[in-house]
Amino acid sequence: MLLKRFSLKKILLCLLAVPLSAGLLLFAWVVYTDVRQARKPVEVLHHADSAVVLSTLAYPGGKLNPCLVSRVEAGVELLKAGKVERLVMSGGMSRDHVVGAEVMRDLAVRMGVSAEKIKMETRSSTTYENILYSTPLIWEDHSVILVSNGFHLKRSQWLARAQWPGKDIQLYSGSYCYPDFQTYLFDLTREAAAIVKNGLLGRY
């Protein structure tokens, strides 16, 4: 009986260790992609028709999100460097009751971008919807650059490849934007979970 209990305990521990190890490996990969994307200079990108800037929560805690600003700055950098012809700001109303795309547009205009160079997608509330609802705005484009935080870009690219077949899709990251490591760690963990969720939903 003792031997059976011991064997059962070992089996349960092994079963628990497999998903835990997989989760840790996925988390490490998310960190790796964030670091890798953050080191990409704008010069390595080739010209694209549009940059699709993916939104995030605009006013967490009532303050303008530095990560939203970072994404807009990256999009504006692409436009001013002549890497894209226009910006597509993608983001609907979130729990802070503001429309992300509108906030991003206003930021870009204050950074010197003509409003005529900006299109907006204002319905989305997830990354999957960012891609889905941006489709009509980039329908005639042959090439697109996705702009977001580094760790968020690979999942965005997988979703985009599934919905935008035949388009050339490049990635560009905003600069590091987190005020504290705890928030950064939370977003990395959430991204790892989102990768699994979208995979289970067959969205890639």
N, C-alpha and C positions, 0 to 999 in steps of 0.2 A: 504493500500500500504506500509506504514511504517513497519507494522508487517511482511508483506511478505519479505521485504528487510532484516529485522532483522533475520528472520528465515533462509533465504538463506545464510546470512553471517555466522550464527552459523553452518549451515551444511557444508559450505566450510571450515571453520576453523577446524571442526571435521575431515573432510576428509584429511586435511593437517596434522593434529596432529597424525593420525594413522601411516602413513609411517615414520614420523619424530620420533615418539616414538620407532617404530620398529628398525629404524636405530641407535638410541642411545643405545638401548638394545644390538644390535649386536656389536656395537663398544665396549661397556663395556665387553661383552663376549670375544672379541678378546684380550682386555687388560688382562682379567683374565687368559686366556689360556697362554699368554706370561709369566705372573708371575709364573703360576703353572709349566710350562715346565722348566723355568729357575732354579727352585729349585730342579730339579730332579738330584740326584747324579748318577754317572756312575755305582755304585755298585748295584743299583736296577735293572739294565738291565740283562737279561739272554743272553747267547751266541747266536749270529746270524751268518749267512754265510757272508753277506756283509753289509757294511754301504754305503748308497747312499747319497752323499753330494750334495745338491742342490745349484746351483750357483746363484749369483746376479751380478749386474753391477760391473765389476772389477776395473775400473778406473774412477769414477765420478769426474769431475773437474781435471782430469789428475793425481790424486793421488790414490794409492792402497786403495781399500775399506776395512776399518777395519772390516766390517761385513762379507766380503768374507774370510778374514783371520780368523775371529772367527769361522766360519763354518768349515774351514779346520782344525783348532786346535782341534775342537770337534771330527772330524773324526779321526784324528791322535791319540787323547786320547783313543778312543774306540779300535783302533788297538793295541796300546801299552799296554792297559789293558787286552788284550786277549778276548775282547768282540766280535770281528769280525775277519774274515780271510783275508779280502781284502776291499779296498775302491773303490767305483765307483764314479768318478767325473762327474757330469752331468751339462752341460751348453755349449751352442753354442756361436756363434758370436753375440755380442750385439752392441748397438749404439756407444760404445767406440772402436769398430773395433778390439777387441781381443776376443779370444775364452776362455770362462770362465773355461772350464774343463782343458785346458792346463795351465792356470795360477794357478789353484788349485793343479794340479799335481806337478808343479814346487815348489810351496810352501811346499807341503807335503814332497817332496824329501829333501828340505832344512831343514825340521824338523826331518829328520832322517829316513824317510820311504823309503824302497826299491821300485824302479820303477816297479818291478815285482809284487808288491802287489797292483798296481793301474790299474784300467780300466777306460776308458774315453768314455763318450757320448758327441759328439760335435755338434749336430744338433739343439738342443732345444732352444727356445726363450721364453717359458712360463713354468709355473709349470706343466700344463697338458702335455706339450711335454717332460718335464723332465722325467715324469713317463712313458709316451708312448715309447720314444726312449731308455730309460734305460732297457726296458723289455727284449730284447735279451741278455743283459749282466748279468741278474740275473734269467734267465729262469729256470735254474736247482736248484736255491736256494730255500730252504724251509722257510728261515727266513731272514728278512731284517730290518735294523735300518735306518730310515730316519733322516737326519741331516740338520738343517736349523735354522733360528731364531725361537724363541718360538711361536710367534704369527702366523707363517707361517705353522706350523707343522700339525695342525688339518685338514686344507684344503688339504694339501699334502697327509695325511693319507686317507682321503675320496676318493681322486682321485686314490690313489694306490690300495685301496681295490676294487675299481670298475674294475681296469685293471689287478690286480694281485690276482685273487680269490684263496683262499686256502693258501696263504702265511701268515706267522706270521709277523706282521708289528709293530715294536716298534718305539719310537720317542726319539730324543736326541737333545737338544738345545745347540747352541754356547753361549758364554757369552755375556753380554750386550755390544754393540759395537758402539753406536751412539754418535757422537761428540757434538750434540746439540738436545734439546727436540723438536724443530720444525721439524727436519728431521724424528725423531722417530714418532711424531704425524702424519706426512704425510704418512708414511709407514703403520701405523695402520689403517688409513682411507682407504688407497688403498687396504689393505687386506680385510677389511669389504666389500668393493665394489666387489672384486674378488670372495669372497664367494658367493655373490648373483649372479654374472654373471655366474659362473660355475654351480650353481644350476639351473638357467634358461635354460642353455644349456644341462641340463640332464647328466652332467658328473660324478655325484656321484652315 
